[in-house]
């Protein structure tokens, strides 16, 4: 079912960035060039739809970096299937992964 889910280009781009990058909001913004007002609502929708899951990093790690804790996102199995379908629908997504040196 999830592989049949058709994402908007923006949601597919965010899903690809989560897969390719560090998996927290600011890194997705950097990878995509999208503003926070686009990225964070998209990540919440992807999580609601079961395509990504999130987890806050431990406070001790954030304290060591002298910054607030980061919320990390990771693709679920359904998210990986949907990403594959999105890469076929939007061929430039696969090229984005290749340019960034990440997995496709």
C-alpha positions as CSV (number, residue, x, y, z in Angstrom):
1,X,0.0,0.0,0.0
2,X,2.7,2.5,1.0
3,X,4.5,2.0,-2.3
4,X,1.4,3.1,-4.1
5,X,1.2,6.4,-2.1
6,X,1.9,9.2,-4.4
7,X,3.8,12.0,-2.7
8,X,4.1,15.6,-3.9
9,X,7.5,16.6,-5.3
10,X,8.3,18.4,-2.1
11,X,7.4,15.5,0.2
12,X,9.4,13.1,-2.0
13,X,12.4,15.5,-1.9
14,X,12.2,15.6,1.9
15,X,11.9,11.8,2.1
16,X,15.0,11.5,-0.2
17,X,16.9,14.0,2.1
18,X,16.1,12.1,5.2
19,X,17.4,8.9,3.5
20,X,20.5,10.6,2.2
21,X,21.5,13.0,5.0
22,X,21.8,13.1,8.7
23,X,18.1,12.9,9.3
24,X,17.4,15.9,11.4
25,X,15.4,19.0,10.3
26,X,18.2,21.5,9.7
27,X,20.2,18.9,7.6
28,X,17.1,18.3,5.5
29,X,16.7,22.1,5.0
30,X,20.4,22.3,3.9
31,X,20.1,19.3,1.5
32,X,16.9,20.5,-0.1
33,X,17.2,24.2,0.0
34,X,13.6,24.3,1.4
35,X,12.6,26.7,4.3
36,X,11.7,25.4,7.7
37,X,8.1,26.3,7.1
38,X,8.0,23.7,4.4
39,X,10.3,21.0,5.8
40,X,8.9,20.6,9.3
41,X,5.3,20.2,8.3
42,X,6.3,17.8,5.5
43,X,8.3,15.7,8.0
44,X,5.3,15.7,10.4
45,X,3.0,14.5,7.6
46,X,5.5,11.8,6.6
47,X,5.6,10.6,10.2
48,X,1.9,10.6,10.5
49,X,1.7,8.5,7.3
50,X,4.1,6.0,8.7
51,X,6.9,6.7,6.2
52,X,9.4,8.0,8.8
53,X,9.8,7.6,12.5
54,X,11.5,10.1,14.8
55,X,13.5,9.9,18.0
56,X,15.0,12.7,20.1
57,X,18.7,12.4,20.7
58,X,19.9,12.0,24.3
59,X,20.3,15.2,26.2
60,X,23.9,14.3,27.1
61,X,24.8,14.3,23.4
62,X,23.2,17.6,22.8
63,X,24.9,19.0,25.9
64,X,28.3,17.8,24.7
65,X,27.7,19.7,21.4
66,X,26.4,22.7,23.4
67,X,23.2,22.8,21.5
68,X,19.5,21.8,21.9
69,X,18.6,18.2,21.3
70,X,18.0,17.2,17.7
71,X,15.0,15.1,16.6
72,X,16.3,12.5,14.1
73,X,14.1,11.0,11.4
74,X,14.6,7.6,9.8
75,X,12.7,5.9,7.0
76,X,10.5,3.1,7.9
77,X,10.1,0.0,5.6
78,X,7.1,1.7,4.1
79,X,9.1,4.9,3.6
80,X,11.8,3.0,1.8
81,X,9.2,1.5,-0.6
82,X,7.5,4.8,-1.1
83,X,10.9,6.4,-1.8
84,X,11.6,3.8,-4.5
85,X,8.3,4.6,-6.1
86,X,8.9,8.3,-5.8
87,X,12.3,7.9,-7.5
88,X,10.6,6.3,-10.4
89,X,8.0,9.0,-10.5
90,X,10.5,11.8,-10.1
91,X,13.8,10.6,-11.7
92,X,15.7,13.6,-10.5
93,X,15.5,12.3,-6.9
94,X,17.9,9.4,-7.7
95,X,20.2,11.9,-9.3
96,X,20.1,14.0,-6.1
97,X,21.3,11.1,-4.1
98,X,24.1,10.4,-6.6
99,X,25.3,14.0,-6.5
100,X,25.3,14.1,-2.7
101,X,27.2,10.9,-2.6
102,X,24.5,9.1,-0.6
103,X,22.7,5.9,-1.1
104,X,20.0,5.8,-3.7
